[in-house]
Amino acid sequence: MQTIVYRIQEDHNGLWTLWTGDLAVSGGLRLGPAIKLARLLARQCNDDNTRIELVSCGHTIAVDRC
């Protein structure tokens, strides 16, 4: 089974972009709405192998398994 990863990555302007693989799902978000959107999408997958990563300055600072 493949793990689905939603990555919330900080942009150079201080806003956040939600990624899945190499595809940007949504950009220009504040952190709170980006996390809510990632959790919503992860719940839609109905897959125990889904996780959300929070990335700032190139470093993963948090991981949430859904």
Phi and psi in radians as a Rosetta constraint file:
Dihedral C 1 N 2 CA 2 C 2 CIRCULARHARMONIC -1.553 0.35
Dihedral N 2 CA 2 C 2 N 3 CIRCULARHARMONIC 2.426 0.35
Dihedral C 2 N 3 CA 3 C 3 CIRCULARHARMONIC -1.461 0.35
Dihedral N 3 CA 3 C 3 N 4 CIRCULARHARMONIC 2.269 0.35
Dihedral C 3 N 4 CA 4 C 4 CIRCULARHARMONIC -1.650 0.35
Dihedral N 4 CA 4 C 4 N 5 CIRCULARHARMONIC 2.196 0.35
Dihedral C 4 N 5 CA 5 C 5 CIRCULARHARMONIC -2.060 0.35
Dihedral N 5 CA 5 C 5 N 6 CIRCULARHARMONIC 2.171 0.35
Dihedral C 5 N 6 CA 6 C 6 CIRCULARHARMONIC -1.784 0.35
Dihedral N 6 CA 6 C 6 N 7 CIRCULARHARMONIC 2.088 0.35
Dihedral C 6 N 7 CA 7 C 7 CIRCULARHARMONIC -1.906 0.35
Dihedral N 7 CA 7 C 7 N 8 CIRCULARHARMONIC 2.176 0.35
Dihedral C 7 N 8 CA 8 C 8 CIRCULARHARMONIC -1.778 0.35
Dihedral N 8 CA 8 C 8 N 9 CIRCULARHARMONIC 1.953 0.35
Dihedral C 8 N 9 CA 9 C 9 CIRCULARHARMONIC -2.076 0.35
Dihedral N 9 CA 9 C 9 N 10 CIRCULARHARMONIC 2.375 0.35
Dihedral C 9 N 10 CA 10 C 10 CIRCULARHARMONIC -1.304 0.35
Dihedral N 10 CA 10 C 10 N 11 CIRCULARHARMONIC 2.322 0.35
Dihedral C 10 N 11 CA 11 C 11 CIRCULARHARMONIC -1.528 0.35
Dihedral N 11 CA 11 C 11 N 12 CIRCULARHARMONIC 2.975 0.35
Dihedral C 11 N 12 CA 12 C 12 CIRCULARHARMONIC -1.133 0.35
Dihedral N 12 CA 12 C 12 N 13 CIRCULARHARMONIC -0.358 0.35
Dihedral C 12 N 13 CA 13 C 13 CIRCULARHARMONIC -1.661 0.35
Dihedral N 13 CA 13 C 13 N 14 CIRCULARHARMONIC 0.141 0.35
Dihedral C 13 N 14 CA 14 C 14 CIRCULARHARMONIC 1.528 0.35
Dihedral N 14 CA 14 C 14 N 15 CIRCULARHARMONIC -0.055 0.35
Dihedral C 14 N 15 CA 15 C 15 CIRCULARHARMONIC -1.640 0.35
Dihedral N 15 CA 15 C 15 N 16 CIRCULARHARMONIC 3.073 0.35
Dihedral C 15 N 16 CA 16 C 16 CIRCULARHARMONIC -2.163 0.35
Dihedral N 16 CA 16 C 16 N 17 CIRCULARHARMONIC 2.565 0.35
Dihedral C 16 N 17 CA 17 C 17 CIRCULARHARMONIC -2.117 0.35
Dihedral N 17 CA 17 C 17 N 18 CIRCULARHARMONIC 2.394 0.35
Dihedral C 17 N 18 CA 18 C 18 CIRCULARHARMONIC -1.695 0.35
Dihedral N 18 CA 18 C 18 N 19 CIRCULARHARMONIC 2.172 0.35
Dihedral C 18 N 19 CA 19 C 19 CIRCULARHARMONIC -2.080 0.35
Dihedral N 19 CA 19 C 19 N 20 CIRCULARHARMONIC 2.614 0.35
Dihedral C 19 N 20 CA 20 C 20 CIRCULARHARMONIC -2.316 0.35
Dihedral N 20 CA 20 C 20 N 21 CIRCULARHARMONIC 1.965 0.35
Dihedral C 20 N 21 CA 21 C 21 CIRCULARHARMONIC 1.122 0.35
Dihedral N 21 CA 21 C 21 N 22 CIRCULARHARMONIC -2.252 0.35
Dihedral C 21 N 22 CA 22 C 22 CIRCULARHARMONIC -1.675 0.35
Dihedral N 22 CA 22 C 22 N 23 CIRCULARHARMONIC 0.109 0.35
Dihedral C 22 N 23 CA 23 C 23 CIRCULARHARMONIC -1.766 0.35
Dihedral N 23 CA 23 C 23 N 24 CIRCULARHARMONIC 2.129 0.35
Dihedral C 23 N 24 CA 24 C 24 CIRCULARHARMONIC -1.366 0.35
Dihedral N 24 CA 24 C 24 N 25 CIRCULARHARMONIC 2.071 0.35
Dihedral C 24 N 25 CA 25 C 25 CIRCULARHARMONIC -1.410 0.35
Dihedral N 25 CA 25 C 25 N 26 CIRCULARHARMONIC -0.775 0.35
Dihedral C 25 N 26 CA 26 C 26 CIRCULARHARMONIC -2.760 0.35
Dihedral N 26 CA 26 C 26 N 27 CIRCULARHARMONIC 2.501 0.35
Dihedral C 26 N 27 CA 27 C 27 CIRCULARHARMONIC -2.302 0.35
Dihedral N 27 CA 27 C 27 N 28 CIRCULARHARMONIC 2.961 0.35
Dihedral C 27 N 28 CA 28 C 28 CIRCULARHARMONIC 1.247 0.35
Dihedral N 28 CA 28 C 28 N 29 CIRCULARHARMONIC 0.490 0.35
Dihedral C 28 N 29 CA 29 C 29 CIRCULARHARMONIC -1.702 0.35
Dihedral N 29 CA 29 C 29 N 30 CIRCULARHARMONIC 2.675 0.35
Dihedral C 29 N 30 CA 30 C 30 CIRCULARHARMONIC -1.345 0.35
Dihedral N 30 CA 30 C 30 N 31 CIRCULARHARMONIC 2.854 0.35
Dihedral C 30 N 31 CA 31 C 31 CIRCULARHARMONIC -1.085 0.35
Dihedral N 31 CA 31 C 31 N 32 CIRCULARHARMONIC -0.804 0.35
Dihedral C 31 N 32 CA 32 C 32 CIRCULARHARMONIC -0.990 0.35
Dihedral N 32 CA 32 C 32 N 33 CIRCULARHARMONIC -0.936 0.35
Dihedral C 32 N 33 CA 33 C 33 CIRCULARHARMONIC -1.092 0.35
Dihedral N 33 CA 33 C 33 N 34 CIRCULARHARMONIC -0.558 0.35
Dihedral C 33 N 34 CA 34 C 34 CIRCULARHARMONIC -1.148 0.35
Dihedral N 34 CA 34 C 34 N 35 CIRCULARHARMONIC -0.734 0.35
Dihedral C 34 N 35 CA 35 C 35 CIRCULARHARMONIC -1.152 0.35
Dihedral N 35 CA 35 C 35 N 36 CIRCULARHARMONIC -0.754 0.35
Dihedral C 35 N 36 CA 36 C 36 CIRCULARHARMONIC -1.065 0.35
Dihedral N 36 CA 36 C 36 N 37 CIRCULARHARMONIC -0.752 0.35
Dihedral C 36 N 37 CA 37 C 37 CIRCULARHARMONIC -1.140 0.35
Dihedral N 37 CA 37 C 37 N 38 CIRCULARHARMONIC -0.742 0.35
Dihedral C 37 N 38 CA 38 C 38 CIRCULARHARMONIC -1.082 0.35
Dihedral N 38 CA 38 C 38 N 39 CIRCULARHARMONIC -0.753 0.35
Dihedral C 38 N 39 CA 39 C 39 CIRCULARHARMONIC -1.144 0.35
Dihedral N 39 CA 39 C 39 N 40 CIRCULARHARMONIC -0.678 0.35
Dihedral C 39 N 40 CA 40 C 40 CIRCULARHARMONIC -1.079 0.35
Dihedral N 40 CA 40 C 40 N 41 CIRCULARHARMONIC -0.826 0.35
Dihedral C 40 N 41 CA 41 C 41 CIRCULARHARMONIC -1.132 0.35
Dihedral N 41 CA 41 C 41 N 42 CIRCULARHARMONIC -0.688 0.35
Dihedral C 41 N 42 CA 42 C 42 CIRCULARHARMONIC -1.119 0.35
Dihedral N 42 CA 42 C 42 N 43 CIRCULARHARMONIC -0.683 0.35
Dihedral C 42 N 43 CA 43 C 43 CIRCULARHARMONIC -1.141 0.35
Dihedral N 43 CA 43 C 43 N 44 CIRCULARHARMONIC -0.581 0.35
Dihedral C 43 N 44 CA 44 C 44 CIRCULARHARMONIC -1.172 0.35
Dihedral N 44 CA 44 C 44 N 45 CIRCULARHARMONIC -0.427 0.35
Dihedral C 44 N 45 CA 45 C 45 CIRCULARHARMONIC -1.244 0.35
Dihedral N 45 CA 45 C 45 N 46 CIRCULARHARMONIC -0.475 0.35
Dihedral C 45 N 46 CA 46 C 46 CIRCULARHARMONIC 0.894 0.35
Dihedral N 46 CA 46 C 46 N 47 CIRCULARHARMONIC 0.777 0.35
Dihedral C 46 N 47 CA 47 C 47 CIRCULARHARMONIC -2.276 0.35
Dihedral N 47 CA 47 C 47 N 48 CIRCULARHARMONIC 2.249 0.35
Dihedral C 47 N 48 CA 48 C 48 CIRCULARHARMONIC -1.260 0.35
Dihedral N 48 CA 48 C 48 N 49 CIRCULARHARMONIC -0.193 0.35
Dihedral C 48 N 49 CA 49 C 49 CIRCULARHARMONIC -1.688 0.35
Dihedral N 49 CA 49 C 49 N 50 CIRCULARHARMONIC 0.352 0.35
Dihedral C 49 N 50 CA 50 C 50 CIRCULARHARMONIC -1.606 0.35
Dihedral N 50 CA 50 C 50 N 51 CIRCULARHARMONIC 2.405 0.35
Dihedral C 50 N 51 CA 51 C 51 CIRCULARHARMONIC -2.476 0.35
Dihedral N 51 CA 51 C 51 N 52 CIRCULARHARMONIC 2.745 0.35
Dihedral C 51 N 52 CA 52 C 52 CIRCULARHARMONIC -2.060 0.35
Dihedral N 52 CA 52 C 52 N 53 CIRCULARHARMONIC 2.258 0.35
Dihedral C 52 N 53 CA 53 C 53 CIRCULARHARMONIC -2.007 0.35
Dihedral N 53 CA 53 C 53 N 54 CIRCULARHARMONIC 2.411 0.35
Dihedral C 53 N 54 CA 54 C 54 CIRCULARHARMONIC -1.861 0.35
Dihedral N 54 CA 54 C 54 N 55 CIRCULARHARMONIC 2.089 0.35
Dihedral C 54 N 55 CA 55 C 55 CIRCULARHARMONIC -2.110 0.35
Dihedral N 55 CA 55 C 55 N 56 CIRCULARHARMONIC 2.200 0.35
Dihedral C 55 N 56 CA 56 C 56 CIRCULARHARMONIC -2.325 0.35
Dihedral N 56 CA 56 C 56 N 57 CIRCULARHARMONIC 2.315 0.35
Dihedral C 56 N 57 CA 57 C 57 CIRCULARHARMONIC 0.942 0.35
Dihedral N 57 CA 57 C 57 N 58 CIRCULARHARMONIC 0.616 0.35
Dihedral C 57 N 58 CA 58 C 58 CIRCULARHARMONIC 1.399 0.35
Dihedral N 58 CA 58 C 58 N 59 CIRCULARHARMONIC 0.059 0.35
Dihedral C 58 N 59 CA 59 C 59 CIRCULARHARMONIC -2.046 0.35
Dihedral N 59 CA 59 C 59 N 60 CIRCULARHARMONIC 2.339 0.35
Dihedral C 59 N 60 CA 60 C 60 CIRCULARHARMONIC -1.301 0.35
Dihedral N 60 CA 60 C 60 N 61 CIRCULARHARMONIC 2.073 0.35
Dihedral C 60 N 61 CA 61 C 61 CIRCULARHARMONIC -1.881 0.35
Dihedral N 61 CA 61 C 61 N 62 CIRCULARHARMONIC -0.181 0.35
Dihedral C 61 N 62 CA 62 C 62 CIRCULARHARMONIC -2.802 0.35
Dihedral N 62 CA 62 C 62 N 63 CIRCULARHARMONIC 2.545 0.35
Dihedral C 62 N 63 CA 63 C 63 CIRCULARHARMONIC -2.313 0.35
Dihedral N 63 CA 63 C 63 N 64 CIRCULARHARMONIC 2.313 0.35
Dihedral C 63 N 64 CA 64 C 64 CIRCULARHARMONIC -2.174 0.35
Dihedral N 64 CA 64 C 64 N 65 CIRCULARHARMONIC 2.065 0.35
Dihedral C 64 N 65 CA 65 C 65 CIRCULARHARMONIC -1.544 0.35
Dihedral N 65 CA 65 C 65 N 66 CIRCULARHARMONIC 2.304 0.35
